[in-house]
Amino acid sequence: MKVLEKNDLINKIDQYLKTLFPIQRSITGKGNRKTLQILKEVVPLEIKEYASGTEVFDWIIPDEWNISDAWIKDAYGNKIIDYKESNLHVVSYSERVHKTITFAKLKKRLHYHNELENAIPYVTSYYKRDWGFAVTKKQYEILSKINGPLEICIESKFNKNGSLSIGELVIPGTSDKEILLSTYICHPSLANDNLSGPVMTAFLAKQLMLLPKPKHSFRIIWVPETIGAISYLAMNQNIMNHIKTGLVITTVGGPGKFGYKQSHNKNHSINLAIENVFIEEGIEFIKYPFDMHGSDERQYSTQSFRFNMASITKDKYYEYPYYHTSLDNLDFISSENVYQSLILHLKVLMEIDAEPVYENQFPSCEVMLSKHNLYPHKGPHSPVGDTSDLDLILWLLWLCDGEMGLYQIKKRLGVPDSDLDRVINQLLDEKLILKK
Ligand code: ZN
């Protein structure tokens, strides 16, 4: 297996984290396009634009939002809050505003974190036109002590002729089945959630491209969370029935414990493969059961799609104190952690890609087992004759539908591997099942 050299990879991950961190990202806008352009240096992803105003299921792609500057000044012209110092200072999707205002009137537009005094919280208002600033608790206190008027300015623009940008890369496999890898690019200067995701995904894709042709195609997408995933699903409905499973790649660079969020079917092979890899690597991990909150698995597992999408995390979103604050910065994460996560993702994908899948060649009614010499001579309930394999034969024929992978079948049947392998070989010899 051709693998990228470890130290070189860590250095490159570090370089791209640093380059991409300051860029203003949101659900649309120039910063997203620029981010994708930069990631294109790593892998040949295609940038696609979906026009603002397009209906995507129950949603509409919003107008494109861009911002050039924002500040709050005191009466002497001193900038108390400066967007150029942190793009988190402005509520994402804020409307343009320029006026003089008292603190008493401004304060309902100011957001701060109650427990972390030096943290700027990450605040958005995508679908309700609004404006606001996010500040540290200390800055809030400074502003509150200013008696005179404050001059505020947000230089933002909405463009109804704009678009939502996504990145897409398909690495073709030998079958028509696909594995979906989805990460999000909508967070501005926030490192673990979620710059670690798109950067790791780019280098993971680069590594996947170096491997021998996989069985499954890898469909890899960089989208703004929620609206991007919804738009992608809506625009690509024709290929969605090829998706077998996948991963939502998020929060992969923190200093804390590894964990994984299960897909909706906890016994699905994707979850079993992740656990296998953690155990093989001797890594202790936290198991987060599927739940209705989270990232884009929310879209991918809705009724029309029902993909089993899991996430392997290192300091999972929601779970660490710096989550969605300016303290989730490049000092919080490390490129070594991102690299470690990349290797785990790669191993899981290799396991899933190589997982055997069998298909019963006689799916209509039971197979006549006696014809194939697989039926106990005296009947299943006879006290004479060996019936031990009969149950396994029947279960395997029932489960091998050409979709369910062997890990899942093993978990379901809970019998020793040697017994299962023996019976699978018998069924293969009789051509009752076929390996796909
Ligand atoms: Zn987030």
Boltz pocket constraint, residues with backbone or C-beta under 6 A from the ligand:
constraints:
  - pocket:
      binder: B
      contacts: [[A, 187], [A, 193], [A, 194], [A, 317], [A, 324]]
      max_distance: 6.0
